[in-house]
Amino acid sequence: MPLSEAEVQAYLLGSNTEKVNVEVDFEIGDTLSVVDGTWKDTVGVVKSINAKKQTVTISVEMFGRETPVEIDFTDVRKMD
């Protein structure tokens, strides 16, 4: 039996289907530390902020080159 659209959305979004808006204390040019997810313990500089998607794009060094990485607001912290 196939899943309904509502069941698929509930699965993809977890048990809480409401997205919580996260307020951020960083801006373009700030240095952030990734605290969770695939890029945990990585440091990068903010290149863009997408409030609608609740993501930030940071530039990280990978293999000697600057690479843009999109990360969720909840997975990063501003460095002092």
Backbone hydrogen bonds, N-H to C=O, Kabsch-Sander energy under -0.5 kcal/mol:
donor,donor_aa,acceptor,acceptor_aa,energy
8,V,4,S,-2.2
9,Q,5,E,-2.4
10,A,6,A,-2.3
11,Y,7,E,-2.0
12,L,8,V,-2.7
13,L,9,Q,-2.5
14,G,10,A,-0.7
17,T,15,S,-0.8
29,G,46,V,-1.9
30,D,27,E,-2.3
32,L,44,G,-3.2
33,S,77,R,-3.1
34,V,42,T,-3.0
35,V,33,S,-0.5
35,V,75,D,-2.6
36,D,75,D,-1.1
40,K,37,G,-1.7
41,D,34,V,-2.8
42,T,39,W,-1.6
44,G,32,L,-2.3
45,V,59,S,-1.5
46,V,30,D,-2.8
47,K,57,T,-3.4
48,S,57,T,-1.5
50,N,55,T,-3.1
51,A,49,I,-0.6
54,Q,50,N,-1.2
55,T,50,N,-2.0
56,V,71,I,-3.1
57,T,48,S,-2.9
58,I,56,V,-0.6
58,I,69,V,-2.8
59,S,45,V,-2.5
60,V,58,I,-0.6
60,V,67,T,-2.9
62,M,60,V,-0.6
62,M,65,R,-3.1
65,R,62,M,-1.4
67,T,60,V,-3.3
69,V,58,I,-2.8
71,I,56,V,-3.0
71,I,69,V,-0.5
73,F,54,Q,-2.5
75,D,72,D,-1.9
76,V,73,F,-1.3
77,R,33,S,-2.3
79,M,31,T,-2.5
